[in-house]
Amino acid sequence: MKPFIPAYITTKQNGRLKEKIRAASEILASCTLCPRQCRVDRTRDEKGVCATGKTAEVASFAPHYGEEPQLVGDRGSGAVFFSHCSLQCVFCQNHDISIQGNGQAADADQIAAIMLFLQEKGCHNINFVTPTHVVPQILKALDIAIDQGLHLPLVYNCAGYELSDTLKLLEGVVDIFMPDFKFWDPAAARRYCRAPEYPRAAKTAILQMHAQVGDLVVDSAGLARTGLLVRHLVMPGRLEETRQILTFLKEKVSAHTHVNLMSQYRPMGEAAQYAGLAQPLAAREFKQALQMAKETGLPLIR
C-alpha cells in the first residue's frame, strides 16, 4: 500500500487551503456555518445558537480510546473536544461541554499546537469533536500545523447537522467524516433539538460527505485512512427511525457504508423532563436494532 498522504497536504500545496480560510472567515461576519443560519457577526463576538464568538473554545484534548477501533488502534485517536454546539440536543451526554460551554478559549496557534502535541503522543489521527461551528478557526490552525509537520488523517466527528456550503470548504481537507444520524422524524428533531430541518440536513450532508471521501478505507493495520463512517445512537421507542436511517444509508448512500450502532443512551442532560427520553435503552431494543442492521447487510463497526 502506498504511503498515506492526507488530503490537506495537496490542498495546502496548490493554494486552495488559503482560499478556503478566506471564504470561511468571511462567513463569520454574518454566520451561516450551520443550518441555524443565525447571521450574527461573530467577528465582533456576537453569538448565536452555538454561543461561540470569534475565538474557538476547547474543552479537552487527549488520546481517546473510546472511539471506533478503526480510529483508536493501539495509540488512540487524537480527540479535540470543542466547547458549545449548534444542535444542542436535550439528551446530550456531553451537556457540560456542548450546552454549558465548559472550556478555554484557543486561538489558531494554540489549536495547531494541540494537533501537533497529539501527533507527538503517537495518536493515529486528529479527531475534531463537534467542529461545525468552528470550521474557520480549524482551517486557520491547520494551515499553521501543516507548516510544522502535521501529517495525520483528519476526522470530522459531528452531529450530522451540516450545511452544504460549509462542507464544500472541507473538501480536500477532511479525510474521514464521522457524522451521527440522530433522527428521521422532523417532529422528534423539533422536540429534542429545536431543529425540525435536521433529518433533511443530515441526509443531504451524509450524501455530500460520501461524495467527497467515499466508503471507509483502512490500511493493513486496520486503521481508517479515508472515507465515511456513520454513527447512530439507538434511542428508546424509536426503532422505526433506526430502520429508516439504515435503509437510507444502504439505498441512497452506499451498501458499503460503515455504521456504528450505539447502545449507550441514558437520560442525560435535560432528557428526564421528556417522557419519551426518561428511560434508558432496553437491551431487547438494541438487539432489534442490530438485527435490522444485519438484514440490510451494511458493515457494522464492532
C-alpha positions in Angstrom: 0.0 0.0 0.0 1.3 3.5 -0.9 2.3 5.8 2.0 -0.7 7.7 3.2 -0.8 11.4 2.4 -3.6 13.4 4.0 -5.9 15.3 1.6 -5.0 18.7 3.2 -1.3 18.4 2.2 -2.2 18.7 -1.5 -4.8 21.3 -0.8 -2.2 23.4 1.0 0.4 22.9 -1.8 -2.0 24.1 -4.6 -3.0 27.2 -2.6 -6.6 26.1 -2.1 -6.3 26.0 1.6 -5.7 29.7 1.8 -8.8 30.3 -0.4 -10.9 28.1 2.0 -9.6 30.0 5.0 -10.5 33.3 3.4 -14.0 32.1 2.4 -14.7 30.6 5.8 -13.5 33.7 7.7 -15.9 35.9 5.6 -18.8 33.7 6.7 -18.2 34.6 10.4 -19.2 38.2 9.7 -22.8 37.0 9.1 -22.6 33.5 10.3 -24.2 30.8 8.2 -21.9 27.9 9.0 -24.7 25.6 10.1 -28.4 25.2 9.2 -29.4 27.6 12.1 -28.4 30.5 9.8 -28.1 32.9 12.8 -26.3 35.6 10.7 -24.7 37.1 13.8 -21.4 39.0 13.3 -19.0 36.6 15.1 -16.0 38.7 14.1 -17.4 41.2 16.7 -18.1 38.4 19.2 -21.8 38.3 18.6 -23.2 34.9 19.5 -26.0 32.8 18.0 -27.3 29.4 19.0 -23.8 27.9 19.3 -22.8 30.6 21.8 -19.3 30.9 20.2 -17.9 34.2 19.0 -14.7 35.0 17.2 -12.5 32.5 19.1 -13.0 28.8 19.4 -13.1 27.2 22.8 -11.6 23.8 23.6 -12.9 21.7 26.4 -10.2 19.0 26.4 -7.8 17.1 24.2 -6.1 13.8 24.6 -5.5 10.4 23.1 -9.0 8.8 23.1 -9.5 5.1 23.4 -13.3 5.1 23.4 -13.8 5.7 19.7 -14.3 3.1 16.9 -11.4 0.5 16.6 -10.5 1.8 13.2 -9.7 5.2 14.8 -8.2 4.0 18.1 -5.7 1.4 17.1 -3.1 0.9 19.8 -2.2 4.5 20.4 -5.6 6.2 20.5 -7.5 8.8 18.4 -6.3 12.4 19.0 -9.6 13.8 20.1 -10.0 17.6 20.3 -13.4 18.4 22.1 -14.7 21.8 21.1 -17.0 23.6 23.5 -20.6 24.5 22.6 -22.7 23.1 19.8 -25.1 24.4 17.2 -27.6 21.5 17.6 -27.9 21.3 21.4 -29.8 18.0 21.9 -31.7 17.9 25.2 -30.2 14.5 25.9 -26.6 15.3 25.2 -24.2 13.2 27.1 -21.6 16.0 27.0 -24.1 18.5 28.4 -21.3 20.3 30.4 -19.4 20.9 27.2 -22.0 21.3 24.4 -24.7 23.2 26.4 -22.9 24.8 29.4 -19.8 25.5 27.3 -17.1 24.4 29.7 -13.7 25.0 28.1 -11.0 27.5 27.4 -10.5 30.0 24.5 -7.9 28.7 22.0 -6.6 30.7 19.0 -5.3 29.2 15.8 -1.7 28.9 17.1 -3.0 27.1 20.2 -5.2 24.7 18.2 -2.3 24.0 15.9 -0.1 23.2 18.9 -2.8 20.8 20.3 -2.8 18.9 17.0 1.0 18.7 16.9 1.0 17.6 20.6 -1.4 14.7 19.8 0.7 13.7 16.8 3.8 13.6 19.0 1.9 11.5 21.5 1.6 8.9 18.8 -2.2 9.3 18.0 -3.3 7.8 14.7 -5.4 10.7 13.7 -6.7 14.2 14.7 -10.3 13.8 15.7 -12.3 17.1 15.8 -15.3 16.6 18.0 -18.3 18.9 17.5 -16.4 21.1 14.9 -19.2 22.5 12.8 -19.3 26.0 14.4 -15.6 26.4 14.4 -14.6 25.4 10.9 -12.9 28.7 10.1 -10.8 28.5 13.2 -9.9 24.9 12.4 -8.8 25.8 8.9 -6.5 28.6 10.2 -5.0 26.3 12.7 -4.5 23.5 10.2 -2.5 25.9 7.9 -0.1 26.6 10.8 0.2 22.9 11.8 1.0 21.7 8.3 4.0 24.1 8.2 5.2 22.5 11.4 4.9 18.9 10.2 1.3 17.7 10.8 0.7 14.6 8.7 -2.1 12.6 10.4 -5.6 12.0 8.9 -8.3 14.4 10.0 -11.6 13.2 11.4 -14.7 15.4 11.3 -16.8 14.0 14.2 -20.1 15.8 14.0 -23.8 15.6 14.8 -24.8 15.4 11.1 -26.4 18.9 11.3 -24.4 20.4 8.5 -24.7 22.9 5.7 -23.6 22.1 2.1 -21.6 25.3 1.7 -19.6 24.6 4.9 -18.9 21.0 3.7 -17.6 22.4 0.5 -15.0 24.2 2.5 -13.9 20.8 3.9 -13.5 19.1 0.5 -9.8 18.2 0.1 -9.2 18.9 3.8 -11.1 16.2 5.8 -10.0 12.6 5.3 -12.6 10.8 7.4 -16.2 12.1 8.0 -17.9 10.6 11.1 -21.4 12.1 11.4 -24.2 10.9 13.6 -27.6 10.4 12.1 -29.9 11.0 15.0 -33.5 11.4 13.8 -35.5 10.5 10.7 -38.7 12.2 12.1 -38.8 16.0 11.9 -41.2 16.2 14.8 -38.7 14.4 17.0 -35.9 16.7 15.9 -38.1 19.7 16.6 -38.9 18.4 20.1 -35.5 17.3 21.2 -33.2 19.6 19.3 -35.4 22.5 18.1 -34.3 21.7 14.6 -37.2 20.2 12.5 -34.9 20.5 9.5 -32.4 18.1 11.0 -33.4 15.0 9.0 -33.2 16.8 5.7 -29.9 18.4 6.6 -28.4 15.1 7.8 -29.4 13.3 4.6 -28.0 16.0 2.4 -24.8 16.2 4.4 -24.1 12.5 4.5 -24.6 12.2 0.8 -22.2 15.1 0.3 -19.6 13.6 2.7 -19.7 10.3 0.8 -19.3 12.1 -2.5 -16.1 13.7 -1.1 -14.4 10.8 0.6 -16.2 7.6 -0.4 -16.6 4.4 1.6 -14.3 3.8 4.6 -10.8 2.6 3.6 -8.4 1.1 6.2 -4.8 0.2 6.0 -3.0 -3.1 6.6 -3.2 -2.5 10.4 -7.0 -1.9 10.2 -6.7 1.9 10.8 -9.0 4.2 8.9 -7.3 6.4 6.3 -10.2 7.9 4.4 -14.0 7.5 4.0 -17.3 7.8 5.7 -18.3 6.2 9.0 -21.9 6.9 10.3 -22.9 6.7 13.9 -26.5 6.2 15.1 -27.5 6.3 18.7 -30.4 3.9 19.2 -33.0 5.6 21.4 -35.9 4.1 23.4 -39.1 3.7 21.5 -37.6 5.0 18.2 -36.7 1.8 16.3 -38.7 2.7 13.3 -36.5 5.7 12.8 -33.4 3.4 13.1 -34.9 1.2 10.3 -35.5 4.2 8.1 -32.0 5.6 8.6 -30.3 2.2 7.9 -32.4 1.8 4.7 -31.4 5.3 3.6 -27.7 4.6 4.1 -27.9 1.4 2.1 -30.1 2.5 -0.7 -29.1 6.2 -1.1 -25.5 6.4 0.2 -23.7 3.1 -0.3 -24.3 -0.6 0.6 -20.7 -0.4 2.0 -21.4 2.4 4.4 -19.8 1.5 7.7 -22.2 2.0 10.6 -21.7 2.2 14.4 -25.0 1.4 16.2 -24.5 2.8 19.7 -26.3 1.4 22.7 -25.2 3.8 25.4 -28.3 6.0 25.5 -29.1 7.1 29.1 -31.3 10.0 30.2 -28.6 12.7 30.4 -28.8 16.5 30.2 -32.5 17.5 30.3 -33.8 14.2 29.0 -35.5 13.2 32.2 -38.0 16.1 31.5 -39.3 14.3 28.4 -41.5 11.3 28.7 -40.0 9.6 25.6 -36.5 10.0 26.8 -36.7 9.5 30.5 -35.7 5.8 30.5 -32.5 4.1 29.3 -32.5 2.0 26.1 -33.7 -1.6 26.8 -31.4 -4.4 25.8 -34.1 -6.0 23.7 -34.5 -2.8 21.7 -30.8 -2.7 20.9 -30.9 -6.4 19.8 -33.7 -5.5 17.5 -31.7 -2.6 16.0 -28.7 -4.9 15.5 -31.0 -7.4 13.7 -32.2 -4.6 11.4 -28.7 -3.6 10.6 -27.7 -7.2 9.8 -30.7 -7.5 7.5 -29.5 -4.5 5.5 -26.1 -6.1 5.0 -24.4 -2.8 6.0 -20.9 -3.3 7.5 -21.2 -2.8 11.3 -18.5 -1.4 13.4 -17.6 -3.6 16.4 
